Amino acid sequence: EPHASSSPAVAANSEAEEIEVLDSEDVLPMAAEDHWKALFDQFDPDNTGYISTEKFRSLLQRHGSELDPHKLEVLLALADSNSEGRICYQDFVNLMSNKRSNSFRQAILQGNRRLCSKALLEETGLSLSQRLIRHVAYETLPREIDRKWYYDSYTCCPPPWFMITITIVAFFLYNGVVLDRFVLQVSHPLYLKNALLYHPQLRAQAWRYLTYIFMHAGIEHLGLNVVLQLLVGVPLEMVHGAARISFVYVAGVVAGSLAVSVADMRAPVVGSSGGVYALVSAHLANIVMNWSGMKCQFKLLRMAVALICMSFEFGRAVWLRFHPSAYPPCPHPSFMAHLGGVMVGITLGVIILRNYEQRLQDQTLWWIFLSIYVIFVLFAIFWNIFAYSLLDLKLPPPP
């Protein structure tokens, strides 16, 4: 923005010098923050550390081609709605360089109130991959601005590797390569004789509290878990990342086996239902909590199908648990892992998947539910150490 001058010639000369400075900056490679700092300094010649929202809007309009269109839309809306009338340097750099900071999240929140352009769903001329990303955004995110931002920023790098690896590789590697069978029925001679499933007599082998997910009690058990895990887990990982989804999944798996060791102490457990139910219940709970904002097609039908599949699989697990065992006195696998996964999903899972651009450290409920989960894990550990001997249970013999 040129300064006031005494003559048109001086003003023209000043403007030419400014253009020359910008051109020289384009020649030299600059970090993103340095680039935005140079622009900020031009609008803040007195080094006050602030620029007005009018100058901010002018800068956005002048350099809008350097930004994603949806991001530019949000920041322009922020400039219109900013009540302070000025923006500080650090907030400016965070906003322009896309740091996940408090200032950027505030821009998203304030800008969302003023957005009036067409929805992402109405955009045409998209490729197949772009339509897939848009579909995932509408399936998982309740706010239009989050959908737009995810659509612009998602690069499929890294891909949703965690859910795909757990589902395809891990489920079949042990059964297919070692046992030469993709799935073992509960009547198979090798069903209990492996190093993966959780067995109450072998609870001191800590890895079994996790590795039991790689064994399943029948092809229908495996099939339902694989379908739910791929249809729900992969889109969630595409949006929220492998770190969050793996945390919810593993937390559900551990809670499932520990719930069995506390509430169904004589039974073994197999299957990935703890992790799957944690993801699915968290996703369904978020849909219910944000029902009006979810614009996915057939959301009621999708919820009904997911609930029917979960209910069928859980009902089958309950029936199998009380059905006469093929290897007495060891009973069939417990169904308590399903309930442990659901509890993790509607507590930790809901908080983690609630919002696309949130920081968990800023969520009070996150710390409350995390504390409850840690307390339960510690309680279950002490329970496994002392309760079995104190209660003098007659456990089934080791396999």
LUMSE-906604 format. One record per residue (C-alpha): y, x, z. Coordinates in steps of 0.02 Angstrom, whole numbers, plus 50000, padded with zeros to 5 digits. Layout:
<seses>
<c2=Y	c1=X	c3=Z>
...
</seses>
This chain:
<seses>
<c2=50000	c1=50000	c3=50000>
<c2=50156	c1=50094	c3=49943>
<c2=50300	c1=50120	c3=50066>
<c2=50474	c1=50050	c3=50039>
<c2=50584	c1=50168	c3=49936>
<c2=50764	c1=50180	c3=49879>
<c2=50728	c1=50174	c3=49692>
<c2=50593	c1=50113	c3=49571>
<c2=50565	c1=50291	c3=49511>
<c2=50522	c1=50352	c3=49686>
<c2=50407	c1=50203	c3=49712>
<c2=50318	c1=50236	c3=49547>
<c2=50298	c1=50420	c3=49591>
<c2=50227	c1=50374	c3=49762>
<c2=50103	c1=50253	c3=49683>
<c2=50049	c1=50386	c3=49557>
<c2=50016	c1=50509	c3=49698>
<c2=49910	c1=50380	c3=49788>
<c2=49807	c1=50348	c3=49632>
<c2=49784	c1=50536	c3=49611>
<c2=49723	c1=50551	c3=49791>
<c2=49595	c1=50412	c3=49764>
<c2=49536	c1=50494	c3=49602>
<c2=49512	c1=50660	c3=49688>
<c2=49410	c1=50577	c3=49823>
<c2=49296	c1=50503	c3=49691>
<c2=49259	c1=50676	c3=49620>
<c2=49199	c1=50754	c3=49781>
<c2=49041	c1=50686	c3=49865>
<c2=49089	c1=50601	c3=50027>
<c2=48990	c1=50520	c3=50166>
<c2=49009	c1=50333	c3=50179>
<c2=49106	c1=50343	c3=50342>
<c2=49223	c1=50478	c3=50273>
<c2=49257	c1=50371	c3=50121>
<c2=49306	c1=50220	c3=50225>
<c2=49406	c1=50328	c3=50346>
<c2=49509	c1=50396	c3=50202>
<c2=49549	c1=50219	c3=50145>
<c2=49591	c1=50166	c3=50323>
<c2=49713	c1=50311	c3=50344>
<c2=49808	c1=50255	c3=50190>
<c2=49839	c1=50087	c3=50272>
<c2=49878	c1=50166	c3=50441>
<c2=50002	c1=50307	c3=50403>
<c2=50064	c1=50311	c3=50583>
<c2=49888	c1=50341	c3=50652>
<c2=49896	c1=50191	c3=50769>
<c2=49709	c1=50161	c3=50753>
<c2=49737	c1=49983	c3=50692>
<c2=49775	c1=49892	c3=50531>
<c2=49829	c1=49713	c3=50510>
<c2=49712	c1=49581	c3=50443>
<c2=49828	c1=49564	c3=50292>
<c2=49801	c1=49748	c3=50249>
<c2=49616	c1=49727	c3=50284>
<c2=49607	c1=49583	c3=50160>
<c2=49706	c1=49685	c3=50032>
<c2=49587	c1=49832	c3=50051>
<c2=49435	c1=49717	c3=50032>
<c2=49503	c1=49640	c3=49873>
<c2=49547	c1=49810	c3=49801>
<c2=49379	c1=49892	c3=49839>
<c2=49267	c1=49738	c3=49837>
<c2=49166	c1=49806	c3=49691>
<c2=49095	c1=49938	c3=49808>
<c2=49018	c1=49806	c3=49922>
<c2=48876	c1=49683	c3=49906>
<c2=48950	c1=49515	c3=49853>
<c2=48883	c1=49421	c3=50004>
<c2=48947	c1=49555	c3=50123>
<c2=49119	c1=49547	c3=50041>
<c2=49115	c1=49359	c3=50065>
<c2=49080	c1=49377	c3=50251>
<c2=49215	c1=49508	c3=50279>
<c2=49346	c1=49406	c3=50187>
<c2=49303	c1=49258	c3=50296>
<c2=49321	c1=49370	c3=50448>
<c2=49495	c1=49424	c3=50392>
<c2=49545	c1=49240	c3=50380>
<c2=49476	c1=49194	c3=50550>
<c2=49522	c1=49347	c3=50654>
<c2=49631	c1=49284	c3=50796>
<c2=49693	c1=49455	c3=50852>
<c2=49782	c1=49490	c3=50689>
<c2=49723	c1=49670	c3=50679>
<c2=49564	c1=49774	c3=50661>
<c2=49534	c1=49941	c3=50745>
<c2=49471	c1=50097	c3=50657>
<c2=49295	c1=50103	c3=50731>
<c2=49263	c1=49920	c3=50696>
<c2=49326	c1=49945	c3=50519>
<c2=49206	c1=50090	c3=50487>
<c2=49061	c1=49995	c3=50565>
<c2=49096	c1=49843	c3=50459>
<c2=49114	c1=49936	c3=50296>
<c2=48969	c1=50057	c3=50320>
<c2=48850	c1=49919	c3=50377>
<c2=48810	c1=49985	c3=50550>
<c2=48716	c1=49861	c3=50659>
<c2=48852	c1=49864	c3=50789>
<c2=48938	c1=49735	c3=50896>
<c2=49083	c1=49729	c3=50774>
<c2=48971	c1=49694	c3=50626>
<c2=48875	c1=49558	c3=50718>
<c2=49041	c1=49481	c3=50769>
<c2=49094	c1=49483	c3=50588>
<c2=48936	c1=49391	c3=50541>
<c2=48965	c1=49260	c3=50677>
<c2=49149	c1=49233	c3=50638>
<c2=49130	c1=49241	c3=50451>
<c2=48988	c1=49113	c3=50454>
<c2=49108	c1=48980	c3=50517>
<c2=49220	c1=48998	c3=50365>
<c2=49096	c1=49020	c3=50223>
<c2=49109	c1=48883	c3=50093>
<c2=49027	c1=48956	c3=49937>
<c2=48863	c1=48897	c3=49864>
<c2=48701	c1=48926	c3=49957>
<c2=48580	c1=49063	c3=49909>
<c2=48456	c1=48930	c3=49855>
<c2=48575	c1=48872	c3=49717>
<c2=48589	c1=49042	c3=49632>
<c2=48505	c1=49048	c3=49462>
<c2=48444	c1=49183	c3=49344>
<c2=48340	c1=49274	c3=49475>
<c2=48187	c1=49377	c3=49435>
<c2=48016	c1=49340	c3=49508>
<c2=48036	c1=49469	c3=49646>
<c2=48209	c1=49404	c3=49689>
<c2=48143	c1=49227	c3=49700>
<c2=48005	c1=49288	c3=49815>
<c2=48131	c1=49373	c3=49931>
<c2=48239	c1=49216	c3=49930>
<c2=48087	c1=49110	c3=49972>
<c2=48043	c1=49224	c3=50119>
<c2=48222	c1=49214	c3=50182>
<c2=48218	c1=49024	c3=50182>
<c2=48047	c1=49020	c3=50264>
<c2=48096	c1=49128	c3=50412>
<c2=48286	c1=49127	c3=50440>
<c2=48384	c1=48976	c3=50503>
<c2=48562	c1=49032	c3=50456>
<c2=48628	c1=49042	c3=50279>
<c2=48728	c1=49201	c3=50312>
<c2=48572	c1=49288	c3=50378>
<c2=48477	c1=49234	c3=50223>
<c2=48613	c1=49303	c3=50109>
<c2=48625	c1=49466	c3=50204>
<c2=48436	c1=49489	c3=50205>
<c2=48426	c1=49448	c3=50020>
<c2=48557	c1=49580	c3=49979>
<c2=48490	c1=49716	c3=50094>
<c2=48301	c1=49700	c3=50074>
<c2=48229	c1=49840	c3=49967>
<c2=48041	c1=49823	c3=50002>
<c2=48047	c1=50000	c3=50069>
<c2=47945	c1=50013	c3=50173>
<c2=47832	c1=49868	c3=50121>
<c2=47749	c1=49757	c3=50253>
<c2=47617	c1=49890	c3=50283>
<c2=47567	c1=49845	c3=50461>
<c2=47501	c1=49670	c3=50431>
<c2=47419	c1=49718	c3=50266>
<c2=47333	c1=49869	c3=50345>
<c2=47272	c1=49775	c3=50498>
<c2=47210	c1=49630	c3=50393>
<c2=47128	c1=49711	c3=50243>
<c2=47080	c1=49887	c3=50295>
<c2=47041	c1=49877	c3=50479>
<c2=46951	c1=49710	c3=50475>
<c2=46825	c1=49767	c3=50346>
<c2=46816	c1=49955	c3=50370>
<c2=46700	c1=49955	c3=50520>
<c2=46592	c1=49807	c3=50468>
<c2=46583	c1=49851	c3=50284>
<c2=46558	c1=50041	c3=50294>
<c2=46470	c1=50069	c3=50461>
<c2=46367	c1=49911	c3=50475>
<c2=46353	c1=49872	c3=50289>
<c2=46409	c1=49694	c3=50327>
<c2=46583	c1=49618	c3=50312>
<c2=46560	c1=49504	c3=50463>
<c2=46429	c1=49483	c3=50600>
<c2=46371	c1=49313	c3=50659>
<c2=46348	c1=49293	c3=50848>
<c2=46160	c1=49287	c3=50820>
<c2=46155	c1=49456	c3=50731>
<c2=46058	c1=49592	c3=50826>
<c2=46206	c1=49713	c3=50815>
<c2=46335	c1=49586	c3=50872>
<c2=46351	c1=49655	c3=51049>
<c2=46292	c1=49832	c3=51013>
<c2=46451	c1=49913	c3=50951>
<c2=46596	c1=50010	c3=51023>
<c2=46731	c1=49884	c3=50975>
<c2=46711	c1=49717	c3=51063>
<c2=46767	c1=49685	c3=51241>
<c2=46622	c1=49665	c3=51363>
<c2=46647	c1=49637	c3=51551>
<c2=46521	c1=49772	c3=51596>
<c2=46614	c1=49897	c3=51487>
<c2=46792	c1=49852	c3=51539>
<c2=46823	c1=50030	c3=51600>
<c2=46825	c1=50084	c3=51417>
<c2=47009	c1=50045	c3=51391>
<c2=47007	c1=50049	c3=51201>
<c2=46902	c1=49890	c3=51198>
<c2=47054	c1=49789	c3=51254>
<c2=47125	c1=49827	c3=51081>
<c2=46980	c1=49861	c3=50964>
<c2=46897	c1=49692	c3=50993>
<c2=47010	c1=49622	c3=50856>
<c2=46904	c1=49711	c3=50725>
<c2=46749	c1=49605	c3=50764>
<c2=46734	c1=49419	c3=50726>
<c2=46609	c1=49287	c3=50776>
<c2=46567	c1=49223	c3=50602>
<c2=46642	c1=49210	c3=50430>
<c2=46743	c1=49054	c3=50472>
<c2=46821	c1=49144	c3=50621>
<c2=46870	c1=49291	c3=50512>
<c2=46930	c1=49181	c3=50368>
<c2=47051	c1=49076	c3=50470>
<c2=47125	c1=49228	c3=50557>
<c2=47149	c1=49320	c3=50393>
<c2=47234	c1=49171	c3=50311>
<c2=47353	c1=49140	c3=50456>
<c2=47390	c1=49325	c3=50475>
<c2=47434	c1=49351	c3=50292>
<c2=47531	c1=49189	c3=50264>
<c2=47634	c1=49206	c3=50423>
<c2=47629	c1=49389	c3=50471>
<c2=47677	c1=49468	c3=50304>
<c2=47838	c1=49365	c3=50278>
<c2=47888	c1=49394	c3=50459>
<c2=47865	c1=49581	c3=50439>
<c2=47966	c1=49579	c3=50278>
<c2=48112	c1=49504	c3=50373>
<c2=48099	c1=49577	c3=50548>
<c2=48017	c1=49744	c3=50511>
<c2=47854	c1=49825	c3=50563>
<c2=47916	c1=49879	c3=50735>
<c2=47954	c1=49704	c3=50799>
<c2=47803	c1=49621	c3=50720>
<c2=47682	c1=49754	c3=50778>
<c2=47752	c1=49740	c3=50954>
<c2=47724	c1=49551	c3=50958>
<c2=47551	c1=49569	c3=50880>
<c2=47490	c1=49708	c3=50996>
<c2=47566	c1=49621	c3=51148>
<c2=47469	c1=49464	c3=51102>
<c2=47308	c1=49564	c3=51078>
<c2=47323	c1=49649	c3=51248>
<c2=47371	c1=49487	c3=51335>
<c2=47221	c1=49401	c3=51256>
<c2=47091	c1=49524	c3=51319>
<c2=47173	c1=49536	c3=51490>
<c2=47177	c1=49346	c3=51503>
<c2=46990	c1=49344	c3=51470>
<c2=46960	c1=49477	c3=51603>
<c2=47055	c1=49372	c3=51730>
<c2=47011	c1=49191	c3=51687>
<c2=46839	c1=49206	c3=51604>
<c2=46768	c1=49358	c3=51689>
<c2=46588	c1=49349	c3=51627>
<c2=46622	c1=49327	c3=51442>
<c2=46650	c1=49452	c3=51302>
<c2=46787	c1=49430	c3=51173>
<c2=46802	c1=49466	c3=50987>
<c2=46926	c1=49422	c3=50850>
<c2=47111	c1=49447	c3=50814>
<c2=47162	c1=49275	c3=50877>
<c2=47269	c1=49346	c3=51016>
<c2=47385	c1=49437	c3=50896>
<c2=47378	c1=49302	c3=50762>
<c2=47419	c1=49162	c3=50884>
<c2=47563	c1=49264	c3=50955>
<c2=47643	c1=49278	c3=50783>
<c2=47608	c1=49100	c3=50727>
<c2=47665	c1=49019	c3=50890>
<c2=47826	c1=49123	c3=50891>
<c2=47862	c1=49073	c3=50711>
<c2=47826	c1=48888	c3=50741>
<c2=47930	c1=48888	c3=50900>
<c2=48078	c1=48962	c3=50805>
<c2=48061	c1=48829	c3=50671>
<c2=48064	c1=48692	c3=50803>
<c2=48213	c1=48770	c3=50894>
<c2=48311	c1=48789	c3=50731>
<c2=48245	c1=48635	c3=50641>
<c2=48411	c1=48580	c3=50566>
<c2=48449	c1=48754	c3=50498>
<c2=48279	c1=48786	c3=50420>
<c2=48291	c1=48743	c3=50236>
<c2=48113	c1=48788	c3=50184>
<c2=48028	c1=48658	c3=50077>
<c2=47891	c1=48552	c3=50155>
<c2=47923	c1=48628	c3=50327>
<c2=47844	c1=48479	c3=50414>
<c2=47689	c1=48492	c3=50305>
<c2=47679	c1=48680	c3=50333>
<c2=47691	c1=48658	c3=50521>
<c2=47557	c1=48524	c3=50515>
<c2=47440	c1=48635	c3=50413>
<c2=47467	c1=48784	c3=50530>
<c2=47437	c1=48677	c3=50684>
<c2=47280	c1=48600	c3=50609>
<c2=47210	c1=48772	c3=50566>
<c2=47251	c1=48838	c3=50740>
<c2=47179	c1=48683	c3=50825>
<c2=47020	c1=48691	c3=50720>
<c2=46994	c1=48875	c3=50758>
<c2=47031	c1=48851	c3=50944>
<c2=46916	c1=48700	c3=50954>
<c2=46779	c1=48799	c3=50871>
<c2=46804	c1=48940	c3=50997>
<c2=46793	c1=48818	c3=51144>
<c2=46634	c1=48739	c3=51073>
<c2=46556	c1=48910	c3=51043>
<c2=46597	c1=48970	c3=51218>
<c2=46496	c1=48830	c3=51299>
<c2=46358	c1=48827	c3=51168>
<c2=46192	c1=48906	c3=51224>
<c2=46201	c1=49092	c3=51189>
<c2=46083	c1=49184	c3=51072>
<c2=46079	c1=49327	c3=51198>
<c2=46068	c1=49254	c3=51373>
<c2=46129	c1=49288	c3=51504>
<c2=46280	c1=49352	c3=51405>
<c2=46383	c1=49200	c3=51351>
<c2=46468	c1=49178	c3=51184>
<c2=46646	c1=49248	c3=51163>
<c2=46787	c1=49175	c3=51268>
<c2=46929	c1=49069	c3=51200>
<c2=47056	c1=49129	c3=51329>
<c2=47123	c1=49261	c3=51208>
<c2=47197	c1=49121	c3=51104>
<c2=47296	c1=49056	c3=51253>
<c2=47355	c1=49231	c3=51299>
<c2=47422	c1=49255	c3=51122>
<c2=47512	c1=49087	c3=51126>
<c2=47598	c1=49130	c3=51290>
<c2=47660	c1=49295	c3=51217>
<c2=47720	c1=49207	c3=51060>
<c2=47825	c1=49074	c3=51148>
<c2=47904	c1=49201	c3=51266>
<c2=47925	c1=49377	c3=51195>
<c2=47894	c1=49321	c3=51017>
<c2=48029	c1=49188	c3=51016>
<c2=48159	c1=49310	c3=51082>
<c2=48112	c1=49447	c3=50959>
<c2=48110	c1=49333	c3=50806>
<c2=48256	c1=49222	c3=50855>
<c2=48389	c1=49306	c3=50750>
<c2=48390	c1=49428	c3=50606>
<c2=48542	c1=49531	c3=50663>
<c2=48518	c1=49540	c3=50851>
<c2=48495	c1=49679	c3=50977>
<c2=48357	c1=49643	c3=51102>
<c2=48445	c1=49748	c3=51233>
<c2=48585	c1=49619	c3=51235>
<c2=48468	c1=49474	c3=51272>
<c2=48447	c1=49429	c3=51455>
<c2=48294	c1=49325	c3=51418>
<c2=48215	c1=49473	c3=51331>
<c2=48217	c1=49573	c3=51493>
<c2=48155	c1=49425	c3=51594>
<c2=48006	c1=49392	c3=51481>
<c2=47970	c1=49577	c3=51462>
<c2=47968	c1=49595	c3=51651>
<c2=47850	c1=49447	c3=51667>
<c2=47735	c1=49523	c3=51536>
<c2=47733	c1=49694	c3=51622>
<c2=47697	c1=49611	c3=51790>
<c2=47552	c1=49515	c3=51712>
<c2=47481	c1=49674	c3=51635>
<c2=47492	c1=49767	c3=51800>
<c2=47414	c1=49621	c3=51893>
<c2=47271	c1=49613	c3=51767>
<c2=47240	c1=49800	c3=51782>
<c2=47225	c1=49789	c3=51972>
<c2=47121	c1=49632	c3=51953>
<c2=46998	c1=49726	c3=51841>
<c2=46989	c1=49869	c3=51964>
<c2=46962	c1=49770	c3=52125>
<c2=46923	c1=49587	c3=52094>
<c2=46753	c1=49606	c3=52011>
<c2=46681	c1=49700	c3=52159>
<c2=46766	c1=49591	c3=52289>
<c2=46704	c1=49429	c3=52209>
<c2=46529	c1=49501	c3=52190>
<c2=46505	c1=49423	c3=52018>
<c2=46340	c1=49432	c3=51927>
<c2=46394	c1=49502	c3=51761>
<c2=46283	c1=49502	c3=51607>
<c2=46194	c1=49668	c3=51577>
<c2=46278	c1=49793	c3=51462>
<c2=46225	c1=49778	c3=51279>
</seses>
